[in-house]
Amino acid sequence: MIFTHDIMPTLLLKQLYRGSRILAGSPYHKWV
């Protein structure tokens, strides 16, 4: 499964994405 191999990068990207959304004050931060 590729999922197990992509877990780490996905989590890191999720954290960065969430941080950038919060910094940008985007309303989409409600999604996560």
C-alpha distances in whole Angstrom, upper triangle without the diagonal:
4,5,6,7,9,11,14,15,15,17,19,20,20,23,24,24,26,28,29,30,32,34,35,36,34,34,30,29,30,27,25
4,6,5,6,9,11,12,12,14,16,16,17,20,21,21,23,26,26,27,29,31,32,33,31,31,28,27,28,25,23
4,5,5,6,10,10,9,12,14,14,15,18,19,19,21,23,24,25,27,29,29,30,28,29,25,24,25,22,20
4,5,5,8,10,10,11,14,15,16,18,20,20,21,24,25,26,27,29,30,32,30,30,27,26,26,23,21
4,6,7,8,9,11,13,14,15,17,19,19,21,23,24,25,27,29,30,31,30,31,27,26,27,24,22
4,6,6,6,9,10,11,12,14,15,16,18,20,21,22,24,25,26,28,26,27,24,23,24,21,19
4,6,5,6,9,10,10,12,14,15,16,18,20,21,22,24,25,26,25,26,22,21,22,19,17
4,5,5,6,9,10,11,12,14,15,17,18,20,21,23,24,26,25,26,23,21,23,20,17
4,5,5,6,8,10,10,12,14,15,16,18,20,21,22,24,23,24,21,20,22,20,17
4,5,5,6,9,10,10,12,14,15,16,18,20,21,22,20,22,18,17,19,16,14
4,5,5,6,9,10,10,12,14,15,16,18,20,21,20,21,18,16,17,15,12
4,5,5,6,8,10,11,12,14,15,17,18,20,19,21,18,16,19,17,14
4,5,5,6,8,10,10,12,14,15,16,18,17,19,16,14,17,15,13
4,5,5,6,8,10,10,12,14,15,16,15,16,13,11,14,12,9
4,5,5,6,9,10,11,12,14,15,15,16,14,12,14,13,10
4,5,5,6,9,10,10,12,14,14,16,14,12,15,15,12
4,5,5,6,9,10,10,12,11,13,11,9,13,12,10
4,6,5,6,9,10,10,10,11,9,7,10,10,7
4,5,5,6,8,10,10,13,12,9,13,13,11
4,5,5,6,8,9,12,11,10,13,14,12
4,5,5,6,5,8,7,6,10,11,10
4,5,5,6,9,9,6,10,12,11
4,5,8,11,12,10,13,15,14
4,5,9,10,10,13,15,15
4,6,9,8,11,13,14
4,5,6,9,11,12
4,5,6,9,11
4,5,6,8
4,5,6
4,5
4
